[in-house]
């Protein structure tokens, strides 16, 4: 109801959701509510999920949420985030990326221990390693990837890039002027922005 009641067509809406205990009908309701970006974080690799997240949440259940959101509203941009530094291996991270390939946007950030009651930091990931994961994500086809020690699921450069993508899609059926459509102009702008953000 909150999303549906958001005033003004110029406002773009992103919702960061839980997994609704795997209830995909609830996912569909949110996906079709008029939002632009459907975000749901897997948080970590599949192998560490039982130790990092509530045991009622699973990696496969989160995958199902993201896929169901896209199926319910194909023009949505889907988005997820992974924390690094919890003891994951490179193989596990790449496998997570492979399984998440149906998602449009992925972000990587450094896990920071909130309190002594939480899991300790196993590794502080280097900027070079974060850059490697950004490159890998783009290589296998993600629309956008933000990756760095201070990156979180909401990241300004990523938000600007996503906004440009959404506005381009909205103009795809616009008429042409001087032989160039609004969509083509927006796409050129998007490519320029993407280069700047990278």
HELIX and SHEET records of a PDB file:
HELIX    1   1 UNK A   20  UNK A   22  5                                   3    
HELIX    2   2 UNK A   24  UNK A   31  1                                   8    
HELIX    3   3 UNK A   46  UNK A   48  5                                   3    
HELIX    4   4 UNK A   49  UNK A   52  1                                   4    
HELIX    5   5 UNK A   59  UNK A   72  1                                  14    
HELIX    6   6 UNK A   90  UNK A   99  1                                  10    
HELIX    7   7 UNK A  127  UNK A  139  1                                  13    
HELIX    8   8 UNK A  156  UNK A  170  1                                  15    
HELIX    9   9 UNK A  182  UNK A  197  1                                  16    
SHEET    1   A 5 UNK A  14  UNK A  16  0                                        
SHEET    2   A 5 UNK A  37  UNK A  39  1                                        
SHEET    3   A 5 UNK A  77  UNK A  84  1                                        
SHEET    4   A 5 UNK A 105  UNK A 110  1                                        
SHEET    5   A 5 UNK A 144  UNK A 147  1                                        
SHEET    1   B 2 UNK A 176  UNK A 177  0                                        
SHEET    2   B 2 UNK A 180  UNK A 181 -1                                        
END                                                                             
